[in-house]
Amino acid sequence: MHSIALTAAYFGQLPVWIDDFIETCKYNPTITWFLFSDGTDPRNQAANFRFVPLTLAGFNNLAERRLGVRTAVSRPYKVCDFKPTYGALFGEHLQNFDFWGHCDLDVLWGDLRAFITEQMLTDVDVISTSAGGLCGPLTIYRNLDSINVLFLRAPYEQILADPANHIFDEQGFDTNVKQACAAGELRLLLSNLHEYDGYHAGVPPGETACVWRDGRVFCTPEQRELMYYHFAASKQWPWRTTWTPDATS
């Protein structure tokens, strides 16, 4: 089985749903998560979830050493521009994995392996969970040096040094990956494997467009199973609590 590591960097107080997030990770035991953060180590623990202490200053120093970019990230949201560089930036943590990906924390995970199949991992090098292009909340890359340094083809120094967010993980790096695919350098799959809560603005207050049951996520308006649900618009953990402090790990 191909090994997969998903990475996230988050600075500041961790979201209130972090323990619930980790609980949904537990239902995907063959995938490993790394969270690089200066927040408090979450109470909920999982064998496949690794909390790596990292301050924002430490992140800036790491970027300078690994990427050769002198930057001073002061706003946590700016970190999103660095997602395409995570294969190089966090390489020491990812070296033993076949694939790595960047992900967000405002997501509810379903059964990832039901959608990211072994055949897909054999046939494809970059997997985006959006049909339109690269997806910030989850894109997965084969862990190859040639892919991990694709960001070098963009004006990355200018992008990463600029305090403003360029949405490089989606609208900028997207061009580099598609060009590499067209040149036959890699195999790219764009597939709509998730749902975003902004798509269902008409859902009545107090209800949800998503249901999580025993490690699987369903879009209730359309009655279909999802790989994951992204609640970026509401920033509220959908439907139910999956973990309590008294629950066993």
N, C-alpha and C positions, 0 to 999 in steps of 0.2 A: 504493500500500500504506500502510495506517495505521501510523504510527510508535509504538513502545512503549518506555518506559523503566521499568526495575524498580529499586527503591531498597532499600538495607539500611543500617542504622546499627549498628555493632558496636564496643564499647569494651573494651580489654584485649587480651591476646595472641590473635591470630586463630587459629581452629581449625586443627588439623594438616592437614586435608583441603582447605584453601583453594585450593591450586594445582589439585587435582582438580576442585573446584567450577568454577574458571575454565575448565578444559578443556571441561567440558560446556556452558559458555556459548558457547564458540567454535562449537559445532555449531548455534547459533541466531544467525547473523550479522546478521539483520535486527532484532534486539532489543538494546537497550543496557542495561547494568547500571551503577549507581552504588553504590559502597561508601564510606560516610562512616565513618572509623575513625581511632583513634590507634595502631593496630597498625603493624607493619612492612609496607611495600609488598610485596605478594606477588611471588615470583620469576617465576611464570608470568604472562605478559603476553598480552593479547588486544585487538584493535582495538575490540571492542564492550564492553570492561570498563574502567571508569574508577575509579581509586582516588583518593578525595578526602580528604586529611588533615584530621582534625577531632578535637580533644580533647573530653573530657567537659565541661570548663569552657566550651569554645567552643560546644558543643551547648546548654548551659544559657543562654548569652548569646544565641544565635541564637533560642531559644525565647522569650526575653523580648522581643527586638526584633520578631520576626515574628508571634508569637502573643499578645503582651501578657500573658504568664504569667510571674510570678516563681517560678522553680523551681530546685531544686538536686538534680538527679538524681545520686545517688551509687552506685546499683546498676545495672549495665548492663541487667538484665532489665526495669527500669522503662521503658526506652526503647520497649518494645512498645506502651505506652499512647499513644505519640505517632504511631504508624503512620498513623492516619486524617488526621493533620495534614500529612503529608509533601508533599502538593501545594502547600500554602502555605509550609511550613517550608523546603523545598528548591526553591522555585519558580524561582529563577534558573537552575538546572540543567535544569529540566524544561520550560521555556517553549516550546521548539521541537518538542515531542512531542505527538501526538494523544491518547495515553493514558499514564498513569503507574500504577505499582503498587508495593506494598510486598511484600518477600519475606524469607525467612529464609536462613541459610547452611547449615543442616543438611538440605539437599535435593540430590537428584541430578536434573538437568534432562534431560528427553527432548526430543522434537520439539514445541516449544511451538506453532508455527504450524500444525501438523497438527490441533490441538485448538482454538486460538483463531483461528478463520477470519476472512477478510475480511467475510463476510456477518454473522458474529456481531458484529464490531466496528462494522458499519454499523447493526445493529438494536438493540444493547444499550449502556447507559452504564456499568453496574457489573457486573463479572464476578467471581463468587466461585468458587473451585475446590473448594468444599464444598457439598453439597446442603442442609445444615442451616442455613447462614447464612454470614456473612462469615468469611473464612478468613485467619488471621494469616500463615501461610506464603506465601500468594499470593492477593491480591485486586487486580483491575485497575480503574481508574477513568478515565472520559473526562476529559480535562484541560480542564475548564470551571470558571470562577470559582464558579458556583452549586454545583458538586459539591465543589470543593476547600474550601469553607467550611461544609459540612454539619455538621462537628463543633461549630460554634458553637451548634447547637440543643441540645446536651447541656450538662450542668454541667461543661464541660471545664476551667474554671479550677480547680475543686475537685479534679477527677480528676487533672489533670496536676501540680498542686502537691503532692498527697499522695505521700509516699515509697513507699507500698504500691502493688503492681500491681493494677489493676482489670480487666485483660483487656479494656480498652476497644476494642481493635482487632477484637474478635469479639463478645463478649456485650453490650457497651454501645453502641458505634456501630452495631451491627447494627439496633437499634430505629430509629435515626434514618433509616437508608437504606431500611428497609422501609416506614416511614411516608411517606417522600418518594415511593417507588414507588407506594404505594396512592393518593397524592394526584395521581398523574399527572405528577410533576415529573421523574422519571427512569425508565429501563427497567432492570430488575435481572434477572440470570440467576444462579441457584444451581445448580451442576452438580458432581457428584463426579468431578473430573478427576485426582485423585491418589490415592496410597495411603500409609498411615501404618504404620510398622513395628510399632506396638503392636497392629495388627489381627491379626498373625500370630505370636502368642506361642508357638505350638506348633512353629515351625520349629526343627529340631535345631541345637544349637550348631555353629558352623563353617559353616553353610549360610545362605542368604539367601532372602528372599521377592522379591528384585529382581535383575534382570539388565540391564546397560547394554551396548548394542552399537551402535557407530558413530552415536551421537547419539540413539538411541531406547532407551526404558526399558520393560521388561516385568515384570509381576507373575507370577512363576513358578507359584505355587500355582493361580492361576486362568487362566493362559495368555492374558492380555490386555495390550494396550499401554497405558501410562500417560503422562500429560503430565509428571509428575514423581513422585519418591518422597521422602517425608519421613521421615528416620530420627531423629526426636526422642527416641524411647525409648532407643535404644542409643547414640546419639551416636558411632557408628562408621561410617566410610565403607563403604558396602555393596559386597560382592562382589569388587571388584578396584580396582587403581590405574590411573587413566587418563592420568597424566602423570608424567614423570620430569624431573629437571633437565637431562638431555641431549637431551630432545625439542625439536624445532623448534617455534616459535610459529606 
